[in-house]
């Protein structure tokens, strides 16, 4: 999981899913209707959608994975610093 380019895609995915959930699926979110090519706002949600909790859990899980990955990167950097200091002592 360390130093792969898709780690940043995971962060972007979590960010986008969280905002889509907030603006379209949770209470007071926007309800859109398609009139031809362009969407038209027809109102606001009165209550959460059944998908709101699922999307919230997905974005939370992605954010937790990203934080764990950042912590692992931090630990690896600190381990490299310690190995370099030990190498300089010998």
Secondary structure, DSSP 8 states (H G I E B T S, - for coil): -TT-THHHHHHHHHHHHHHHIIIIISTT-EEEEEETTEEEEEEE-SS--TTHHHHHHHHHHHHHHHHHHHHHHHHHHHHHHHHHHHHHH-
